Amino acid sequence: MIIVLMGYMGSGKSIIGRELASVFGYEFIDLDDFIISNEGMSVNKIFDSKGEIYFRKKEAQYLKEILEERTKIILSLGGGTPCYGKNLDLVLNNKNIESFYLKTTIPELLKRLRSEKNNRPIISHLDTDEKLIEFFGKHLFERSPFYSKSDYTVSTDNRSTSAIVEEIVLKLI
């Protein structure tokens, strides 16, 4: 079985993924980290030097590679991964995959990301809460229809990592 986690940045995909991997004894793969490792540069550097189209092609290539070559993994997708090309189809049409949308509301995203926005280049230039809220709202409006096609939706607002992991485990057994 492969467990795929999707959702917006700040939804907890990486922290939940690591904990799930520990519970199941599976390997944890963060797709963005996998891309960084294979390309030898950060996602931002790839965007700056090679462009978004190059990044999206590599993202699709590595996603396909991981899903074809590995089993017993917890895979955390980038926030935009399900929204491009055939990436979502690769996940949804694989009978060995259980997919989860880690759903997080805008107020919760603001609470989580406000203090770490300088570590998130895509939002580091947004200097007010209002601008962050507008940015999150626009992205969630565009991306939620893709995320919502997951096998399961799990709300992450005001919940501990262990409570979210427990809910996911219970849905799988």
N, C-alpha and C positions, 0 to 999 in steps of 0.2 A: 504494500500500500504506500502511496505517496499522499502526503497532506500538503495542500497548497493554501497559503494565507495571502489574502489580498485586502487592500484598503488604502486609505489615504495616508500620507506621511503623518506620523504621530499617533497612528491607531494602535501601535504596539506590536506590529508584525514581527520584528526582530526579537524582542524580549519574550513574547509569547512563543515564538518559534523555537528559541533556545530551550525554553522550559519544556515544551512538548517533546522536543528531541530527547531530552533527559528522561522524561517519563516513559517514552516508547523505546528508548535505546536506539534511536535513529540518528542519522547524520543530519545536521542542520546546514542548509545552504541559503544564504541571502543572495538573491540574483544580482543585485547591484555590486556586492562585494566580489562575486564570481566574475563579473565583467571587469571590475577594477583589476583583479588579479591576472586575468587573461590578457587584458589590453595594456597593462603596465602603466595606467594613469587613472586619475579620478574621473568620475562621471562628468564633473564640471569641465575638466580639462578636455575630455573627449568632445563634449558639446562645443567648447571654444575652438578647438583645433581642427576637428573633423566634421562637426555639425550634427544636428539632431537626426537627420536621415541616416547617417552612418551609425550613430548610437542605436537607433531603433532597429536597424538591420542586424547589428551584433546582438542586441537584446533578444531578438527572435531566434537567431541562430543558437545562442547559448541556452535559451529556454528549451528549444527542441532537443538539443544535445543532452541536457540534463534529464529530461523526461524520457528519452529513448534509452539512455545508458545507465540509469540509476533506479534503484528501488529502495524502499525503506528510508525515505528522506522526508524531512519537513522543509518545504521550500517557501521562502518569503519573497514575493514578487515586489518589484518596484511599484510605486503608486500609479504610474502610468502604464505599466506593462499590459494589463488586460485590455486597454483601450486602443491598442495599435495592431494592425495587421491581423493575423490569424492566431495571435497569442491566446486569446480567451478560448477559441475553439480547440486549441491543443490541450488545454486544461479540461474543458467541459466534455470533450468527446473521448476521454481516456477512462476506461472502466476501472482502472487501478488508482484513480485519483479521487480524493474527497477534498472539496474546496470550501473554504470559509472566508466570508466577508467580515472583517473586523470593523464594525460600524461605529463611528465616533461622530458626535455632533459638533457643530461649529463652536459653541461655547467651550466644550471640552478640548477641542483642538487648540483654541486660543490659550486656554489655561496651560496645556502641555508644551506648546511650541513657542509661546511668547519669550520665555527665558532662554531658549536655545536657538533662537532664530539666527544668531550669528554663525551657528554651525550648519545652517541650512541655506546654502547660497540662493536657492530659488526664492526665499522670502527675506533674506537679510536686508534688502533695500527698502522693505516696507516699514516705515517708521512710526506708524500709529496702529492702535488696536482696530480702528475702523478700516484701515487699508488691509490689515490681515484678514478681518472678517469678510470683506468683499472678495479678496483673493480666494479664501477657502470656499466661500459660497459659490463662486463661479466654477471652480474646479470640481466641487462635489456635484453641482448641477450637471456638469458634463460627464463625470466619471461614474456616478452612482448607478446609472442603468447597466453599466458593464459589471460593476461589483455585485449588484443585486442578482445576477445570474448564477452566483455561487450556489453550491448545494445547500449551504447553511449560512445564516446570518447570526452573528453574535455581537451584542451590544457591549461596548467597552467602557462606557461612561461611568465614572465613579466606582469602578470595580478593580479589585486587586488582580494581579497577574495570576495568582493561584486560583481565584474564582473563575476567571476566563478559561484557564487551562482545564479546570475540572468540568466546565460546561462542554468544552470541545470533546474531551475524553468520553463523557457520558453520551454525547451524540453519536459517537463512533462504536459504542459497544451495545 
